[in-house]
């Protein structure tokens, strides 16, 4: 019966790991396969959806990309995700494959559980959960790989922070994955790659493969068609939140949008973003800039101090030309100072 169901791939990973790049590559190499995208954007500005629509991929139209912008997908399953699935399945020509990009804050297991709902289970199966990992970040020790040791350290030092959401999110994503994409290998040497692979192996379930990638370029034949049936395999995917019924919160994160005037030189904006990210420990800045005298929209992506910008497509007649950036970080960001820094004031 599973063979007759529409396969769905859940792409999870931390902010800036390269999920959108991976999906763009999947679309470019889809070879006529009808792929529907469900994008779970964290923040007030739908950047990822616009990036995908702006890449000029043949056959990827407005109706094929659905954005869920009401918060973490694993927290809004009933309100957002299930109605979206109903709409996809009600199409006269349903998709051949559904790809769901979670936000960097989402726990994958509650989303997998949503596929056990009767109205979805009879039509769709979770072909696989793919976790995208930033090799450079993991190699640098950004995530704790030994929860027991971390807990012991907390008990020994009352001044130590008792919350470690980034570390826990990383573990949750690896624990639920059917395949791990170790991305951004162009940024690490052999020793750093080995450290990242060891961190993944510590949490990955038996037989889960790690695939090496640069710029999210992985052959669709590798990622699609895993046949995991993850909705029937929940017991083998442990979660830190199992005892809580899957409930969690994101009080340690916040996001806001900064709107600026058109810029004369995009490089100056990228320099300001880099400076602000360094001064305020920002996790992610992404958005679009309007550039004086240029008909093209300038896409901006920043992960920490790593900043890049490129022209992606012309501004549409119905769009207001403005520079809008979404800033994402841990709670307590100094919004006035960040806005002033981005404005150059």
Secondary structure, DSSP 8 states (H G I E B T S, - for coil): -GGGSEEEEEEEE-TTSSHHHHHHHHHHT-TT--EEEEEE--SSS-HHHHHHHTT--TT--GGGEEEE-SS-GGGSIIIIIHHHHHHHHTSTT--SEEEEE--TT--HHHHHHHTTSHHHHTTEEEEEEEEEEEHHHHHTT-S-S-HHHHHHHHHH-TTS-S--HHHHHHHHHHHH-SEEEEE-GGG--HHHHHHHHHHHHHHS-TT-EEEE-STT---HHHHS-----GGG-GGGS--TTGGGTT----TTEEEEEEEE--BS-HHHHHHHHHHHHHHHT-SEEEEEE-BTT-SEEEEEEEETTEEEEEEEEE--TTS---EEEEEEEES---HHHHHHHHHT-
